[in-house]
Amino acid sequence: MRTAIIAGEGRLPAALAAGMAEPPLVAAMDGSAPEGLTVDLRFRVERLVPFLRALERDGVGQVIFAGAVTRPRLDPALLDEATASLLPRLMAAMAAGDDATLRVVIELFEESGFSVVGVEAIAPALLPGAGVLAGSVSPHDEADAARAAAIVAALGAVDVGQGAVVAQGLCLAVEALPGTDAMLAEVAGIGALRPDPARGRGLFYKAAKPGQDRRIDLPTIGPETLRGVAAAGLGGVAFEAGSVICLDLPEMVRLAGGLGLFLWARG
Amino acid sequence: MRTAIIAGEGRLPAALAAGMAEPPLVAAMDGSAPEGLTVDLRFRVERLVPFLRALERDGVGQVIFAGAVTRPRLDPALLDEATASLLPRLMAAMAAGDDATLRVVIELFEESGFSVVGVEAIAPALLPGAGVLAGSVSPHDEADAARAAAIVAALGAVDVGQGAVVAQGLCLAVEALPGTDAMLAEVAGIGALRPDPARGRGLFYKAAKPGQDRRIDLPTIGPETLRGVAAAGLGGVAFEAGSVICLDLPEMVRLAGGLGLFLWARG
């Protein structure tokens, strides 16, 4: 039984493929380009049902979703009849947010007989367990991480984002659709509002949404995140242990050391 | 019994003073400049207790807090003994967020014998009740406002912000320390992530925090907000009826008309 990676943007699909014993089938949405992987099968949401049948024909029994996907604009002219009948369900889910959309997508794959698995099942080493992985964490950082965790949990409960920046108890930024890099760039430009760095530089915190389906959309950080955190003048990164994908952890640890940042999987 | 306005930045203190039968005493924190008002009394947080005594000497019995205040950096050298004894309480509150800080500041004024009142008591016309004040609201806008209200309630519960931008169910931005104008500027630059404007332009939503002390820090919008919303490419502004201060409502209504925006006090 073959595994298919439904690959979005970024490096996660390749990191997953590298950890698999048998080469996966790589499928990607039209317009989406996974880094470092050859795409075997292209698909469009408007032709979802024919795509599911093609996966079946290729012997795929198990699928994993990996990498960021921009919500597509749908072209009604491209719809086939079977996919058209699913559209009301998909559109309703898209209107209700990313989580709802992903839940329905998983349902549609499962109803077609595929089993949908998560990163834990394929490459558990990408999800570090509790521990300080680089630098050191002060009591200030612990307090900021606790406040950030409460904020991110509240945001996650309304399906907004998975990250926030907190310094000395102040919430400097919260992640929404534009994502982590945009948020960190905003913090870099925050200027005079920034609290006195002598009393704690603050941190970026990332966590899964409470109760989220762990087979899909687990938060991801990587070397770029650390560069953004350094440029934003923060002291480090804290994340929920066991629930955040670290792309190229050895490089992240090396980079955190070089940039004077802590990297903390908070248990 | 005289009323003192503890005036922060912006136009709200002057708008309040204009609505009062007797001229108030205007007090402002060092470094803070209320627009269009002469400051009678300057104060610093490090010398809070002497300031409270000065208010008392001037016959003040009732105070109202109005206008944005940047959280001050405290200079220990300036502390008097009485204020120093309050400092642990103030510092603990400041570490716990804006709401906690404001609650403690109100307590300190009340413990000194002042009554602390809100905008409702002084100038209720600044808080419009339910109704569409300009333009028209579509079912898409109603859905986006409902989603934004849920997001802002979740954020408010963790004392983060009072606003969010939602378009077609997607949360484009959430307000944190940098405030509304910074958030709208960010949305203006969001580019390709923006959902198809043909299916609803999205809105900026503003509301009080659930259970917040209504005597302090009620959210405020004004003509500048509408200009920012137009520049961000959104369709309009929705806000919680009776809980959001509108600075210069006639100008806001005129401006919304000119910019093709709706302005909606959502009941």
Contacts between the chains, C-beta under 8 A, distances in Angstrom:
chain1	res1	chain2	res2	distance
A	70	B	192	7.7
A	70	B	193	7.2
A	71	B	170	7.4
A	71	B	195	7.3
A	73	B	196	5.5
A	94	B	169	7.1
A	95	B	143	6.9
A	95	B	168	6.7
A	95	B	169	4.4
A	96	B	169	6.1
A	97	B	147	7.6
A	97	B	169	5.9
A	97	B	170	7.3
A	97	B	171	7.8
A	98	B	170	8.0
A	143	B	95	7.1
A	147	B	97	7.7
A	150	B	158	5.4
A	151	B	155	7.9
A	151	B	158	4.9
A	151	B	160	5.8
A	154	B	154	4.7
A	154	B	155	6.6
A	154	B	157	5.9
A	154	B	158	4.4
A	154	B	160	7.8
A	155	B	151	7.9
A	155	B	154	6.6
A	155	B	155	7.1
A	155	B	174	7.3
A	157	B	154	6.0
A	158	B	150	5.3
A	158	B	151	4.9
A	158	B	154	4.4
A	159	B	171	7.9
A	160	B	151	5.8
A	160	B	154	7.8
A	160	B	164	7.9
A	160	B	171	4.7
A	160	B	174	6.2
A	161	B	171	7.6
A	161	B	174	7.4
A	164	B	160	8.0
A	164	B	176	7.8
A	165	B	176	7.9
A	168	B	95	6.6
A	169	B	94	7.3
A	169	B	95	4.4
A	169	B	96	6.1
A	169	B	97	5.9
A	170	B	71	7.5
A	170	B	97	7.3
A	170	B	177	5.5
A	171	B	97	7.8
A	171	B	159	7.9
A	171	B	160	4.7
A	171	B	161	7.6
A	171	B	176	4.7
A	171	B	177	6.1
A	172	B	176	6.0
A	172	B	177	5.1
A	172	B	178	7.3
A	173	B	176	5.0
A	173	B	177	7.6
A	173	B	178	7.4
A	174	B	155	7.3
A	174	B	160	6.2
A	174	B	161	7.4
A	174	B	174	4.4
A	174	B	176	5.0
A	176	B	164	7.7
A	176	B	165	7.9
A	176	B	171	4.7
A	176	B	172	6.0
A	176	B	173	5.0
A	176	B	174	5.0
A	177	B	170	5.5
A	177	B	171	6.0
A	177	B	172	5.1
A	177	B	173	7.6
A	177	B	190	7.6
A	177	B	193	5.8
A	178	B	172	7.2
A	178	B	173	7.3
A	178	B	186	7.3
A	178	B	190	5.9
A	178	B	193	6.0
A	182	B	186	7.4
A	186	B	178	7.3
A	186	B	182	7.4
A	186	B	186	5.9
A	190	B	177	7.6
A	190	B	178	5.9
A	192	B	70	7.7
A	193	B	70	7.2
A	193	B	177	5.8
A	193	B	178	6.0
A	195	B	71	7.4
A	196	B	73	5.7
